[in-house]
């Protein structure tokens, strides 16, 4: 379903069907659009109720995937407080964008304990640098914090993206989008981090292609045996 007044695919956002760049655009729009926030909250609540009913009643209940229709007259309903709506939208956007990783820009490198591995991001071109810090988050997960400095601000549908890389086989695992000037944190299983040995930062085009682009801007190697 698409919002009636704006070109934001709220149903696709809720189901995790949007590209990373589209999720970011939707998040920015929802920061300033109360009607879309209210619509997203209604969709989330309805979908949650259907999913809960399906789990309790078993396969006889219809598939909860279809989203319920919205009320035709929102003006007669008490509008949810903006703070609550922002929390709902933020939770949905982060859950969709993270994929296999949990992203939190305000989480520091010591959030999961003392670092167990550190790697410096080296530029392929330009003056950007950075560091990758890894610490145990739980007994079986690693919190990876990526801090990139002096990355040029990009626009025109372009964005920076982080990947785990195995330089021997060129196998890559997408982590998530990297903000300019912000630290980005990803929580991953220890065995997954240990199966790679490098972090790559790429410059991506918002063209619907989920593969790594031809442009790497930063890369760091780490000791997978220390994980």
C-alpha positions as CSV (number, residue, x, y, z in Angstrom):
1,X,0.0,0.0,0.0
2,X,1.2,3.5,-0.8
3,X,0.4,6.5,1.3
4,X,-2.5,8.4,-0.3
5,X,-0.7,11.8,-0.1
6,X,2.9,10.8,-0.6
7,X,4.9,8.3,-2.7
8,X,6.1,6.3,0.4
9,X,5.4,2.5,0.1
10,X,4.4,1.9,3.8
11,X,3.3,-1.6,3.1
12,X,6.6,-2.4,1.4
13,X,8.5,-0.8,4.3
14,X,6.5,-2.9,6.9
15,X,7.2,-6.2,4.9
16,X,10.9,-5.5,4.3
17,X,10.5,-5.2,0.5
18,X,12.3,-1.8,0.0
19,X,15.9,-1.2,-1.0
20,X,18.2,0.3,1.7
21,X,18.1,3.7,0.0
22,X,14.3,3.6,-0.2
23,X,14.2,2.8,3.5
24,X,16.4,5.8,4.3
25,X,14.2,8.1,2.2
26,X,11.1,6.8,3.9
27,X,12.7,7.3,7.4
28,X,13.6,10.9,6.5
29,X,10.0,11.6,5.2
30,X,8.4,10.0,8.3
31,X,10.4,12.4,10.5
32,X,8.3,15.3,9.3
33,X,5.0,13.8,8.1
34,X,2.5,13.1,10.9
35,X,-0.2,11.6,8.6
36,X,2.2,9.0,7.2
37,X,3.4,8.2,10.7
38,X,-0.2,7.6,11.8
39,X,-0.8,5.5,8.7
40,X,2.3,3.4,9.4
41,X,1.3,2.9,13.0
42,X,-2.2,1.6,12.0
43,X,-0.6,-0.8,9.5
44,X,1.9,-2.1,12.1
45,X,-0.8,-2.6,14.7
46,X,-3.1,-4.4,12.3
47,X,-0.4,-6.6,11.0
48,X,0.8,-7.5,14.5
49,X,-2.7,-8.5,15.6
50,X,-3.1,-10.8,12.6
51,X,0.3,-12.4,13.1
52,X,-0.4,-12.9,16.8
53,X,-3.8,-14.5,16.0
54,X,-2.2,-16.8,13.5
55,X,0.4,-18.1,16.0
56,X,-2.3,-18.8,18.6
57,X,-4.9,-20.4,16.4
58,X,-2.7,-22.4,14.0
59,X,-2.9,-22.9,10.2
60,X,-6.7,-22.5,10.0
61,X,-6.3,-18.7,10.4
62,X,-5.7,-17.0,7.0
63,X,-2.2,-15.9,6.2
64,X,-1.6,-12.6,8.1
65,X,0.6,-11.1,5.4
66,X,-2.2,-9.0,3.8
67,X,-2.5,-5.7,5.6
68,X,-5.9,-4.5,6.9
69,X,-7.6,-1.5,5.3
70,X,-7.2,1.9,7.0
71,X,-10.3,3.8,8.4
72,X,-11.7,6.2,5.9
73,X,-12.0,9.1,8.3
74,X,-8.9,9.5,10.4
75,X,-10.0,12.9,11.7
76,X,-12.6,11.3,14.0
77,X,-10.0,9.2,15.8
78,X,-7.7,10.5,18.5
79,X,-4.3,11.1,16.8
80,X,-1.5,9.1,18.5
81,X,1.2,11.2,20.1
82,X,4.0,12.0,17.7
83,X,6.7,10.6,20.0
84,X,5.0,7.2,20.0
85,X,4.6,7.2,16.2
86,X,8.2,8.1,15.7
87,X,9.2,5.2,17.9
88,X,7.1,2.8,15.8
89,X,8.5,4.1,12.6
90,X,12.1,4.0,13.8
91,X,11.7,0.4,15.0
92,X,10.3,-0.7,11.6
93,X,13.0,1.2,9.6
94,X,15.9,-0.2,11.6
95,X,14.5,-3.7,11.5
96,X,14.2,-3.7,7.7
97,X,17.5,-2.0,7.0
98,X,19.6,-4.1,9.3
99,X,19.0,-7.5,7.7
100,X,21.5,-9.9,9.4
101,X,22.9,-7.1,11.6
102,X,21.6,-4.8,14.2
103,X,22.5,-1.1,13.5
104,X,22.8,1.6,16.1
105,X,24.5,4.9,15.4
106,X,24.7,5.9,19.1
107,X,26.3,2.8,20.3
108,X,29.9,3.2,21.3
109,X,32.7,0.8,20.8
110,X,32.7,-0.2,24.5
111,X,28.9,-1.1,24.5
112,X,29.7,-4.8,24.6
113,X,33.0,-4.8,26.5
114,X,36.7,-4.3,25.8
115,X,37.7,-4.5,22.1
116,X,38.9,-7.9,21.0
117,X,40.1,-6.8,17.6
118,X,40.9,-3.5,16.0
119,X,41.6,-2.8,12.3
120,X,42.4,0.5,10.5
121,X,40.4,1.4,7.4
122,X,42.8,2.4,4.6
123,X,41.6,4.5,1.6
124,X,41.7,3.3,-2.0
125,X,41.8,6.9,-3.1
126,X,41.4,10.3,-1.3
127,X,42.0,11.2,2.3
128,X,39.3,9.2,4.1
129,X,40.4,7.0,7.0
130,X,38.7,5.1,9.8
131,X,38.8,2.3,12.3
132,X,36.9,-0.9,12.9
133,X,36.5,-1.9,16.6
134,X,35.1,-5.4,17.6
135,X,34.0,-6.5,21.1
136,X,32.0,-9.4,22.4
137,X,28.4,-8.4,22.8
138,X,27.2,-11.7,24.3
139,X,28.8,-15.1,24.6
140,X,28.2,-15.8,20.9
141,X,27.9,-12.4,19.2
142,X,30.4,-9.7,18.2
143,X,29.6,-6.0,18.2
144,X,31.4,-4.3,15.3
145,X,31.7,-0.5,15.3
146,X,32.8,1.2,12.1
147,X,34.1,4.8,12.4
148,X,34.9,6.4,9.0
149,X,36.5,9.9,8.9
150,X,36.6,12.4,6.1
151,X,34.3,10.6,3.8
152,X,33.0,13.0,1.1
153,X,29.3,13.9,1.4
154,X,27.5,12.2,-1.6
155,X,24.1,12.8,-3.1
156,X,22.2,12.0,-6.2
157,X,21.0,8.6,-5.0
158,X,24.5,7.5,-3.9
159,X,25.4,6.2,-0.4
160,X,28.1,4.3,1.5
161,X,27.7,0.7,2.4
162,X,29.7,-1.7,4.7
163,X,30.5,-5.3,3.8
164,X,32.3,-8.3,5.3
165,X,34.9,-9.6,2.9
166,X,36.9,-12.8,2.4
167,X,39.8,-11.5,0.2
168,X,40.8,-15.1,-0.8
169,X,37.5,-16.0,-2.4
170,X,36.0,-12.4,-2.8
171,X,32.9,-13.6,-0.9
172,X,31.0,-10.7,0.6
173,X,28.3,-10.3,3.2
174,X,26.3,-7.0,3.2
175,X,26.2,-5.3,6.6
176,X,24.4,-2.0,6.1
177,X,24.5,1.7,5.2
178,X,27.3,3.9,6.6
179,X,26.5,7.5,7.5
180,X,28.9,10.3,6.8
181,X,30.4,11.5,10.1
182,X,28.7,8.9,12.3
183,X,29.8,5.7,13.8
184,X,27.8,2.6,12.7
185,X,27.4,-0.5,14.8
186,X,26.5,-4.0,13.7
187,X,25.9,-7.0,16.0
188,X,26.7,-10.4,14.3
189,X,27.3,-14.0,15.3
190,X,30.9,-14.8,16.2
191,X,31.2,-17.6,13.7
192,X,30.0,-15.4,10.9
193,X,32.6,-12.7,11.7
194,X,35.3,-15.3,12.0
195,X,34.5,-16.7,8.5
196,X,35.6,-13.4,7.0
197,X,38.8,-11.3,7.5
198,X,38.2,-7.8,6.1
199,X,35.7,-5.0,6.1
200,X,35.0,-3.1,2.9
201,X,33.2,0.3,2.5
202,X,31.7,0.8,-1.0
203,X,30.1,3.7,-2.8
204,X,26.7,2.4,-4.1
205,X,24.2,3.7,-6.6
206,X,20.5,3.6,-5.8
207,X,19.7,1.5,-8.9
208,X,18.0,-1.5,-7.3
209,X,21.1,-3.7,-7.6
210,X,21.9,-5.2,-4.2
211,X,25.4,-6.4,-5.3
212,X,28.6,-4.6,-4.4
213,X,29.4,-1.8,-6.7
214,X,32.7,-1.4,-8.6
215,X,33.8,1.3,-6.2
216,X,35.5,0.5,-2.9
217,X,36.5,3.6,-0.9
218,X,37.9,2.0,2.3
219,X,39.1,-1.4,3.4
220,X,40.4,-2.9,6.7
221,X,41.8,-6.4,7.4
222,X,41.4,-8.1,10.8
223,X,42.5,-11.3,12.5
224,X,39.6,-13.6,12.3
225,X,41.3,-16.0,14.8
226,X,40.8,-13.5,17.6
227,X,37.0,-13.6,17.3
